[in-house]
Amino acid sequence: MAGHSQFKNIMHRKGKQDKMRAKLFSKLGREITVAAKTGAPDPAMNAKLRLAIINARAENMPKENIERAIKKGSGVDTENYDEVRYEGYGPGGVAVIVETLTDNRNRTAPAVRSYFTKAGGAMGETNSVSFMFSRIGEIVYPLSAGNTDKLFEAGIEAGADDIVSDENSHVISCTFESIGDVSKTLETLLGQASSVKIIWKPSTTTSLNEEKAASMLKLIDALEEDDDVQNVFSNFEVSDEVMAKLTAS
C-alpha cells in the first residue's frame, strides 16, 4: 500500500498485483472522496484533495475513477468516514502506526487488534509509539526529473528540509504543514511528482532476524488487506542477508 515507510522496510509482495491494484484504487478513491467531502471539490481550492489526486495519478488510477470519486464526495448521500489512527507493537517490538478511514469504528478496531495479536504483537493506546516517529511531508521525484544538484536547488527554493537521492528516486522532505506549498513550488520547477504524501518517519529503527521479519511481513499484509486501512508505517529494518532469504522464500 502507498504510505508504507521506505526506510529499509520491505515491499515484499508476490502474485498479488492485480488484487492489490484493485484494492489500491478503492483506497485511493476513498481518500479522494473524503477530501472532496471535507473541502471544496476543486483541487485548486483544496490542498488535501490535490494531494490525493496526485497520488492517484502516480498509481495510474484511471481519470474516470478519479472524477467519479470527486463527484461522490460532492454528493449529499456520501458515507461518513472517520480518520482513525491505531498504534501498537509488532513482532520483535517493532513500532507500528496504522492509518484508517472507517465508517464503523466498532468493526475496524477489533479487526486491527486481531491482526496484531495473531502476529505476536499487541495494539497499544493512542500515542503509544508515535513519539518514535516524526510526521513529515515526503515528495518523491523520478531520477529523470534532474540530477542531484538540480533537485537540491529546487528543494531549497521550495522550502524543503532535506533532499536524498539514491539509485531509484529523489526524496524531498518537508514539514507536513508546508507540504502543500512546497509541492506546488516544486511542481513549477520540476514538473509533477511521483508522489506527495504525509508519512510517519521513524526516529530509530528495530532490526529483525529472518523469523521475526517474516512475521512482520505477515502483519503488514493482513493490515493492508483490510479495506479500512489506508497506510501502514513501521520502524523495522533487516540486513541484506535476511532480505535475500526472505525474497527467495
Secondary structure, DSSP 8 states (H G I E B T S, - for coil): -TT---SS------S-HHHHHHHHHHHHHHHHHHHHHHS-S-TTT-HHHHHHHHHHHHTT--HHHHHHHHHHHHSTT----EEEEEEEE-GGG-EEEEEEEES-HHHHHHHHHHHHHHTT-EE--TTSSGGGEEEEEEEEEEGGG--HHHHHHHHHHHT-SEEEE-SSEEEEEEEGGGHHHHHHHHHHHH---SEEEEEEEESS-EE--HHHHHHHHHHHHHHHHSTTEEEEEE-EE--HHHHHHHHH-
